[in-house]
Amino acid sequence: MKTPTVALFAAALLLGACAQEPEPVYLQPTFDKAGNASCAVGYMLATTETGATVCAPI
């Protein structure tokens, strides 16, 4: 391999190693008339650090 190709590969490898894990995207739950929360398929009820009820991806 040529030197620029090796340098580009090394830079890409270093940047990939330093990448942060993305935070999950929370959705607002839907509430029925009785006040019970529910989430769409693929999400489950969760509570954030601030105490908010959200739908988190499974």
KEMIRO-569562 format. One record per residue (C-alpha): residue number from 1; residue in one letter; x, y, z. Coordinates in nm, 2 decimals. Each point is the difference from the previous one (the first is absolute). Example, Ala and Ser with C-alpha at 12.3 -4.5 7.8 and 13.67 -1.06 7.14 Angstrom:
     i   aa       xx       yy       zz
     1    A     1.23    -0.45     0.78
     2    S     0.14     0.34    -0.07
! end
This chain:
     i   aa       xx       yy       zz
     1    M     0.00     0.00     0.00
     2    K     0.10     0.35    -0.05
     3    T     0.08     0.23     0.29
     4    P    -0.31     0.24    -0.04
     5    T    -0.23    -0.31    -0.01
     6    V     0.15    -0.13     0.32
     7    A    -0.02     0.34     0.17
     8    L    -0.36     0.04    -0.10
     9    F    -0.09    -0.35     0.13
    10    A     0.18     0.08     0.33
    11    A    -0.18     0.33     0.04
    12    A    -0.34    -0.17    -0.06
    13    L     0.08    -0.27     0.25
    14    L     0.09     0.25     0.27
    15    L    -0.31     0.21    -0.06
    16    G    -0.22    -0.31     0.01
    17    A     0.16    -0.10     0.33
    18    C    -0.08     0.34     0.15
    19    A    -0.36     0.01    -0.11
    20    Q    -0.25     0.04     0.28
    21    E    -0.30    -0.23     0.03
    22    P    -0.31     0.20    -0.10
    23    E    -0.27     0.07     0.26
    24    P    -0.33    -0.18    -0.06
    25    V    -0.29     0.20    -0.14
    26    Y    -0.28     0.02     0.24
    27    L    -0.37     0.04    -0.11
    28    Q    -0.29     0.13     0.20
    29    P    -0.24    -0.28     0.12
    30    T    -0.36     0.02    -0.08
    31    F    -0.25     0.00     0.28
    32    D    -0.35    -0.14     0.01
    33    K    -0.30     0.16     0.19
    34    A     0.10    -0.18     0.32
    35    G     0.35     0.15    -0.02
    36    N     0.18    -0.32    -0.09
    37    A     0.31     0.05    -0.22
    38    S     0.08    -0.22    -0.29
    39    C     0.26    -0.01    -0.27
    40    A     0.02    -0.09    -0.37
    41    V     0.13    -0.33    -0.12
    42    G     0.38    -0.02     0.05
    43    Y     0.00     0.23     0.31
    44    M    -0.05    -0.06     0.37
    45    L    -0.09     0.23     0.28
    46    A     0.30     0.15     0.19
    47    T     0.07     0.28     0.25
    48    T     0.28     0.25    -0.06
    49    E     0.24     0.14     0.26
    50    T    -0.24     0.30     0.04
    51    G    -0.30    -0.23     0.07
    52    A    -0.17     0.04    -0.33
    53    T    -0.19    -0.29    -0.15
    54    V     0.12    -0.07    -0.36
    55    C     0.00    -0.27    -0.26
    56    A     0.35    -0.15    -0.05
    57    P     0.11    -0.22    -0.29
    58    I     0.02    -0.37     0.08
! end
